[in-house]
């Protein structure tokens, strides 16, 4: 009977590679959007204000692009993800 050796280092590395990585600027974008949400709310009367969400994402994308030096597409992707996270949290908070 043949025996196989198990490389725990290789297994651990595969687990680390499988984890999702937080895009550059995501945490900073979320904080920036939360500050801006006080002036223009992302949820109005229980509904998402898509114009406000897009405006907040565009503003945050510019900041991400300047700080992290990524392309506009990457910055916009991170900004939109962060903006929708903030909007969904505001929607849940308004429901309760």
C-alpha positions in Angstrom: 0.0 0.0 0.0 1.4 3.4 -1.0 1.5 6.3 1.4 1.0 9.9 0.5 2.6 12.7 2.4 0.5 15.7 3.4 2.1 19.1 3.1 0.3 21.3 5.7 2.1 24.3 4.4 0.7 23.7 0.9 -2.8 23.2 2.4 -2.6 26.4 4.5 -1.3 28.4 1.5 -4.2 27.1 -0.6 -6.6 28.3 2.1 -5.1 31.7 2.2 -5.2 32.1 -1.6 -8.9 31.1 -1.6 -9.9 33.9 0.8 -11.4 37.0 -0.8 -9.2 40.0 -0.6 -10.4 43.4 0.3 -9.8 45.8 -2.7 -7.4 48.7 -2.2 -9.1 51.7 -0.7 -12.3 49.8 0.3 -12.1 50.6 4.0 -11.2 54.2 3.4 -14.0 54.6 0.9 -16.5 53.2 3.3 -15.6 55.8 5.9 -15.6 58.6 3.3 -19.1 57.6 2.1 -20.4 57.4 5.7 -19.3 60.9 6.3 -20.9 62.1 3.1 -24.1 60.2 3.8 -25.0 62.8 6.5 -25.3 65.6 4.0 -27.1 63.6 1.3 -28.8 60.4 2.6 -28.5 57.2 0.5 -31.9 55.9 1.7 -35.0 58.1 1.5 -38.4 57.0 2.7 -37.3 53.4 2.8 -36.0 53.4 -0.8 -32.5 53.6 -2.1 -31.7 57.0 -3.7 -29.7 55.7 -6.7 -28.6 59.2 -7.7 -27.1 59.8 -4.3 -25.4 56.4 -4.3 -23.8 57.1 -7.7 -22.7 60.6 -6.7 -21.2 59.3 -3.5 -19.4 56.5 -5.4 -18.0 58.9 -8.0 -16.7 61.2 -5.2 -15.1 58.3 -3.3 -13.6 56.8 -6.5 -11.7 60.0 -7.1 -10.2 59.8 -3.6 -9.4 56.1 -4.0 -7.7 56.8 -7.3 -5.5 59.5 -5.8 -4.6 57.6 -2.6 -4.0 54.1 -4.1 -2.9 54.9 -7.7 -5.3 52.4 -9.2 -7.2 52.7 -12.5 -10.5 54.6 -12.6 -12.4 51.3 -13.2 -10.8 49.6 -10.1 -11.5 52.7 -8.0 -15.1 52.9 -9.2 -15.6 49.2 -8.5 -14.3 49.6 -4.9 -16.3 52.8 -4.4 -19.6 51.3 -5.6 -19.2 48.2 -3.4 -18.5 50.4 -0.4 -21.4 52.7 -1.2 -23.9 49.9 -1.5 -22.6 48.4 1.8 -23.2 51.7 3.5 -26.6 52.1 1.8 -27.8 48.6 2.8 -26.7 49.3 6.3 -28.6 52.5 6.3 -31.7 50.7 4.9 -31.5 48.1 7.6 -31.1 50.7 10.3 -34.1 52.7 9.0 -36.3 49.5 9.0 -35.7 49.0 12.7 
